[in-house]
């Protein structure tokens, strides 16, 4: 039987973390339903290990890593089935077109660069926190962020020009 205080702490963690984790999963998978399923799985694993991870400085960091691994496993499974490019990201009524374009652009990035951009720009972690989470030097994170932003910006610019028939003058 679990301690009621642990249940309350987990409930608070769940409430505070759910949206950020699901956003990460959506960017990594490009599929809203799959993102929800993987987020639930990661949070279930966090609950299963809550007695241990509750004592960590940042239990969400542990859960983000689990979620990242689940997303990568899911993507690999889809690649084995498809033998081709990742599936297109569907536009849903709940998802704004600019969010879909950004998610597509993020999928162009190498794995750790995409993760760094998501953690820093998407979730608001500092460069130091992002470096700690990815277990790389801060300079590496800065370099990845710079390169990633250029790739994403170039992709979004091309998409805008294609959609709007050229650049605005």
HELIX and SHEET records of a PDB file:
HELIX    1   1 UNK A    4  UNK A   29  1                                  26    
HELIX    2   2 UNK A   32  UNK A   48  1                                  17    
HELIX    3   3 UNK A   50  UNK A   53  1                                   4    
HELIX    4   4 UNK A   59  UNK A   82  1                                  24    
HELIX    5   5 UNK A   97  UNK A  106  1                                  10    
HELIX    6   6 UNK A  111  UNK A  117  1                                   7    
HELIX    7   7 UNK A  118  UNK A  122  3                                   5    
HELIX    8   8 UNK A  127  UNK A  134  1                                   8    
HELIX    9   9 UNK A  138  UNK A  164  1                                  27    
END                                                                             
